[in-house]
Amino acid sequence: MNPQSEQDLERVQIAVNGLAEHFDTIEVFCTRHEGGMVDGTVNIHWGAGNYFARYGQIKQWMVSEDEDTRSHITRRVES
């Protein structure tokens, strides 16, 4: 891991630790465009609390977002 990646992860871990004082579960996803990177994107994620609760919340959010997107597209096509 390069020094920048270590700093990025440390920043996210500090944020998660601060939130963990007030919440049961936390999962943070961060991205940053980096033109010099092989794929052009830095990706970091870190969480705290019950893994299965975090996974379930993320899964529920993804399903809800997918449904909202499909509904939005359907409305646009119908109008």
N, C-alpha and C positions, 0 to 999 in steps of 0.2 A: 504494500500500500504506500503510495507516495505521500509526502508531507501535506499537500493540499487535501487529499482524501481523508487523511487522519484528522485534520482540522475540521473538515466538513462533518465527519462522523461525530466528533467530540461536540460540536455545536448542537447537532440534533439530539445527542444523548443528554446534554444539559437541559434542553427544552423538554424532552420526554420526562426526565427526572423531576423537573419542576411541576409539570402537569400531573405527574403520578401522585403528588401530595394531595390532589383534589379530586381525582377521578380513579375509577376502578381499573379501566383499561385505556391504553393509548396506543395508536399506531400512526406514525408520521411518515409520509412519503415526500421526498424533495427531489426536484430535478433542476438542472441548470444547463443551458446551452453552452457548449465549449467547442468552438470551431476547430481547435487543434486536436481534439480527441478523435479516436478511430471512428466511433459512431456519432460523434458530435454532441453527446448528452452525458452529463454526470447524473447518476441515479443513486440515491441513498434512502434507506428506510430503516426504522428502528421502532421498537415497541416495548411496552411494559404491561404487566398484568396477565390475566388468564389468556393463553394463546387461543383456545377454542372460542372464547367470547369475542376476542379481536377478530378472528377469522370469520365468525358468524356475522358480526356487524359489517365487515367489509363486503362479504357476500351479499347481504341484504341490501346494502347501498348500491352495489353493482347491478343487481336485478332491478331495483327501483329506477336507477338512472337509465338502464336499457329500456325499460318500459316507458319512461318519460320521453326518451328520444324517439322511440317508435311512434308514440302518440303524436308528438310534435310533427314528425315527418308526414304522418297520415293526414293531419289537419292541413298541412301545407299543400299536399297533393290534391286533396278534396276541394280546396278553395281556388 
